[in-house]
């Protein structure tokens, strides 16, 4: 989910709004405002639902990713403490905390 404050989309050259009646409210502004929960609390609740509904046989998409990118991503995740010694994401709640941190 995109993060950030609400904004009005504008034309680049003139800075005029595309529509004066249209605002974009990103998820970390919109949902905490209406739900009275922090963004991290909301994302943790979403994660709980996803974990409960998880079905391993539904994972079938494969994407070729360059090895250098995989290694760089792995190094960054290790430095952030998001993976265990075997290089696996072992705590989805750490990911929520990492991505929701301001």
C-alpha positions in Angstrom: 0.0 0.0 0.0 1.3 3.4 -0.9 2.3 5.7 1.9 2.1 9.5 2.3 -0.1 12.4 2.9 -3.1 13.3 0.8 -2.5 15.3 -2.4 -4.2 16.6 -5.5 -2.9 15.4 -8.8 -1.7 18.4 -10.9 -0.6 19.0 -14.5 3.2 19.3 -14.6 3.4 22.4 -16.9 0.7 24.6 -15.4 0.4 23.1 -11.9 -3.4 23.3 -12.3 -5.3 20.4 -10.6 -6.7 17.7 -12.9 -9.9 18.2 -11.0 -10.5 20.4 -8.0 -12.8 17.8 -6.6 -10.4 14.9 -6.6 -7.8 14.1 -3.9 -5.6 11.1 -3.5 -5.4 9.9 0.1 -2.7 7.3 0.5 -3.2 4.3 2.9 -1.1 5.5 5.8 -3.2 8.7 6.0 -6.6 7.5 5.0 -7.0 4.2 7.1 -5.6 5.4 10.4 -7.7 8.6 10.1 -10.9 6.6 9.8 -10.1 3.5 11.8 -8.3 5.2 14.8 -5.5 2.6 14.6 -1.9 3.2 13.7 -0.8 2.3 10.2 1.3 -0.6 11.6 -1.6 -1.9 13.6 -3.7 -2.0 10.5 -1.1 -3.7 8.4 -0.5 -6.2 11.1 -4.3 -7.0 11.0 -4.1 -7.4 7.2 -1.1 -9.7 7.7 -3.0 -11.8 10.2 -5.8 -12.4 7.7 -3.3 -13.2 4.9 -1.5 -15.7 7.1 -4.8 -17.4 8.0 -5.9 -17.6 4.4 -2.5 -18.8 3.1 -2.6 -21.8 0.8 0.9 -23.0 -0.4 -0.6 -24.7 -3.5 -1.6 -21.2 -4.8 2.0 -20.1 -5.3 2.8 -20.9 -8.9 4.3 -17.7 -10.5 8.0 -17.8 -11.4 10.1 -14.8 -12.4 13.7 -14.7 -13.6 15.6 -12.2 -11.4 19.4 -11.4 -12.0 21.6 -13.1 -9.4 23.3 -9.7 -8.5 19.9 -8.3 -7.6 19.0 -11.3 -5.5 22.4 -11.0 -3.6 22.0 -7.3 -3.1 18.5 -7.7 -1.8 19.6 -10.5 0.5 22.5 -8.4 1.9 20.1 -5.5 2.6 17.6 -7.8 4.3 20.3 -9.4 6.5 21.6 -5.9 7.6 18.0 -4.9 8.5 17.6 -8.1 10.5 14.6 -9.3 8.4 16.0 -12.8 7.6 17.3 -15.7 9.7 20.7 -17.4 9.4 19.5 -19.5 6.4 18.4 -16.3 4.6 14.7 -16.9 5.0 12.1 -14.4 6.1 11.2 -16.0 9.3 9.0 -13.3 10.9 6.4 -11.5 8.7 5.7 -9.1 11.6 9.2 -7.8 11.3 8.5 -7.0 7.7 5.3 -5.1 8.7 7.3 -3.2 11.3 10.1 -2.4 8.8 7.8 -1.2 6.1 5.5 0.8 8.4 8.4 2.5 10.2 8.5 6.3 9.7 
